[in-house]
Structures are given as C-alpha cells and as structure tokens.
Amino acid sequence: MSKPKLFIPGPVDVAPETYAAMAGDTIGHRGADFEELYASIQPGIRQIVGTSRPVFFSTSSAWGVMEGAIRNLVQKKVLNLCCGAFSDKWYGVAQSCGKKAEKIQVEWGESIDPEAVRAKLSEGGFDVVTLVHNETSTGVLNPLKEIAEVVNSFEDVLLVVDTVSSLSAMPINFDELGIDVLLAGVQKAFALPPGLSVFITSDAALERAAQIEDRGYYFDFCEFAKNDAKDNTPSTPAIPHLYALRERVKVILKEGLEHRYARHQENNAMVHAWGAKHGFELLPAEGFRSKSLSCFKTPENLDQTGWIKAVKEKHNFLINGGYGKIKGKTFRISNMGNETPETMQELLDALDAELPAFLS
Ligand SMILES: *Cc1c(COP(=O)(O)O)cnc(C)c1O
C-alpha cells in the first residue's frame, strides 16, 4: 500500500501534476534558461502575496528565512510574539543568534493582543517584531492587520511575519499591510514537497540589512536582492522545486484566489461542523481560528493514538495527534492545499467509521 494521504498540517498531500513538474530538466542556474524560469514565476507569486516587489526563493525550509530575518534585521532588540510552538521557538532562535530578545507570551490556544504589543513597544528599545500569522501548532489565526497597524505606528520597528500555513489559503496583502518581511515554506498551504521557502522584503528591511555587518551569507537579504535584479538566486537553488512552484502558482491563479480562499473556508467549516457533531471543542476561541487547519481538544474518553492509527491503517489517511507540549492533548486536521469538499468528506467519513471503537 502506498504511504498514507497526509491531512497533517504540513507537509500536506502533493498533486501528481506537481511531482511531474519537478521532473523537468536540470539546467545551469547562471544562464538564460534559469533566468526565464525565475522570471516566469514572479508575476503569479507576487499576485498571491499581494505585492509588486520581487519574491525571493530560498532553498531551505522556513526556519532558514526565520533565522535569516533575525540575523539581517535585529540591531537593538527583537520582540517575539509567542503563542505556540513555532512562535515560541523564534524567541529561542533569536537568542541563539546572539541577539537581545524579549517576548510576549500567551497560553497556547490564545491569540496575540495588538494592545499588548503596543504597550510593550512603548517601553522602547525594540527594532524588530516577529509574528506567526497562523500558529500551526494551535490552530490560532492572529489578527495580522491590527498587529501590523500597531507595529507600523512605531518608527524604525520592522515587522516580520511567518505565513507558512496561511499564504494562499487566506487573503494576505503584503503591500497594504505594511509588512517588512513576509515568509512561507512551500510544503504547507502551497502543497509542494518540503525544501523551498519564499519571502519578500520591504525597502526598510533591505536598508536595515545593509547596515548589519555580521548577517552571514546564505540568508543575506542584500544578496537575494542583488541577484534578483538578474532574475537569479545567490547560490544554486532547488530547481525542481522552482518547476513545482511554477506549476502550482499557475494552478492557484487558474482557480482564482477568491475561489481558493472560499474553498479553504468551506473545507474548514466542514471540519468544524464535523467536530461540533461529536462535541469536540476547538482549542482557539471563536474569531481567532485558522481557516487552513483545525486544532481540537482531545476528550478524556478518546483513545486518540489508537483512533489515528486505525484511520491510517484501514483508510490510509493521516491526521496529527498534537504538536509540542500539547501532543496527545489535541489533534489537528489540515485542509490546506488541494483538498476539496469531496476529499475532506472522505477523510471525515473515515474518522467517523473508526471513532466508536476508541471512545469509552
Ligand atoms: C511548519 C512551520 C514552520 C517551520 O517550517 P520548517 O519547514 O520546518 O522550517 C514555521 N512556522 C509555521 C507557522 C509552521 O507551520
């Protein structure tokens, strides 16, 4: 039997067309063929991100760019907005880069309060804020627009936003929001295999980076900008991933962004309705719930491990049994990428079929 179809919140299921696209010819990256490939992706990906600025391609997972943003931008002190596994870890990464860091920490399952950000920034001394838009570990969707407005009201404070599990699933407009760095790995909402990240930088971010001497090489934002001017990347990129990205961007725009957002919303609502039917409670509060995944609290009377295993063994579908410190206490279902109401229904039917045997 083939590997289970992934309904975990990343990596997610990859379409056969995407795998096929990855099998394109290997080309030299310092030449016209590559420049053509690079340039051909730009208009579409910029539309998805809502920007007229270049989108850079990093051959790394998202953490490469997340750490890179710290190295490129933090001169004084970073404020990390922490509400789950990924956002919490960013604080640790900032410290391990030798940067001064402070955090606002909320309980896992809660969202970041823009007014708390205002109060903290008012203390002064900060020059960067990091925010995870859609905290994949808890299913919390943070109020990006409101937080961006607060950060933008402080001069010389740059906003870095992780949209790993939201970009292309929910509306995000880089230019309108006034973000300084937006980044995403491609193995979640974009439904590519892991191995590539995309990111965008503002002028202010590039100006800041240019002033920082020990920003390193591999994730040097100035190198990305310099090479982008020649439709190229600083070092040899994952060319198969760029073929795949070109293919997915075409598919995304063919569906249409509004339709894509609506499909995610509909699939997500199906999962929520299914959960409500069983009395499963969502971890995040109403109004702060992701549209690309659902994180439920595990009821006391459910043998979650057994249930997930049975669904995998009998139906070949995989959901996730919680991440980090809420592993075993929550379970998560992704509706990212290419899923449709039909494929979501197949999953929910399989979950239903196995559930009674694991409830006590
Ligand atoms: C998965 C994820 C990451 C980390 O991505 P890697 O590909 O493991 O580097 C970061 N942030 C969020 C919100 C994620 O969901």
The ligand as an ORCA input file, in Angstrom:
! r2SCAN-3c Opt
* xyz 0 1
  C       5.896     24.364      9.729
  C       6.023     25.726     10.240
  C       7.271     26.330     10.404
  C       8.569     25.616     10.227
  O       8.745     25.185      8.955
  P      10.010     24.306      8.550
  O       9.656     23.969      7.181
  O      10.075     23.126      9.462
  O      11.199     25.174      8.669
  C       7.315     27.630     10.834
  N       6.195     28.313     11.083
  C       4.977     27.769     10.932
  C       3.773     28.588     11.227
  C       4.863     26.466     10.509
  O       3.635     25.925     10.360
*
